[in-house]
Amino acid sequence: MREHTIDAHTVRGLLETDPHTLLVDVRTPAEYESSHIPGAVNLPLGRVDAHLERIVADAGGRLVLVCQSGGRATQCQGKLASAGLVDTVVMNGGMNAWESQGAPVQRGRERWALERQVRLVAGGIVLASVLASLVWPSAVAVAGFVGAGLAFAAVTDTCAMGMALTRLPYNQPSNDVDIEESLARIGARR
């Protein structure tokens, strides 16, 4: 599959000129609640597979897929393309690029981005295991395990630690995403 991407500046122009353009934010409900592009639909990547047939059957117009930096949106694009929906684009740089341009953002309860949380936890575990290895040399193996996990995450573009962190109470939204409403908005543009 050929990846189709678009920069944040072009997305802003599309939103102003093409009423059939819909932003689909594939981040977790908590990330979406923290900040999102006004008018974007939240359809978390973890729930796309369960609704793939309906998304493909109902989608009308171009879908612009958004996440924090582009990785999860690219994964979603691959899933949709494999199911037959090819009129999607990924916004390069995701919310990071959008916000760096000073584009409008709707803010809610402030949370750290999932990627930042992963860096904190992984770095903290590595630091603690290296320090512990000064007393107990075998503890350095934990740092190696975390390093191997990060390398695996980079190669496969998945992150087990990130998925585990999404389950923490801190990362739970005040209200869960209404999947039916999100799917209805995707289908309403036909």
C-alpha angles and dihedrals in degrees: 000000000000112000115233116205137175131192124244094249091056091047089056089053092048092052090054097046108028117055090189093065113105126188113219112196108204096186122112118284090251092053090047091049090051094055136339142159110272110259095019119137118228113226107157116221090234090063100044096089092056091055101031097117093050093047092051093045096046104036116113125176127009120320117210108203117212135184132152098287108352105270100101092040089055090051090051091049090054092051092049093046091050088054092050104265106123103159095091133110131192118228105235111239093008119216090345090063093040093053094042087062092054090244117163116280130184108222131204133161108350116243134162114259113258092244090055091050090052091051091050095048096042092046092046093051092048092048093047093048093048091049091046089051088067087070100025110027094199091066090079087075088073089060089051091050092052090047091052090049092052091048090049090048091053094048095046096034090230130110123206091185091053091050090050092049091054088066094060116108090241089062096049116106123234087242124020118239115273099232093187091055091047092050091046091054091050090051096041093076095067 
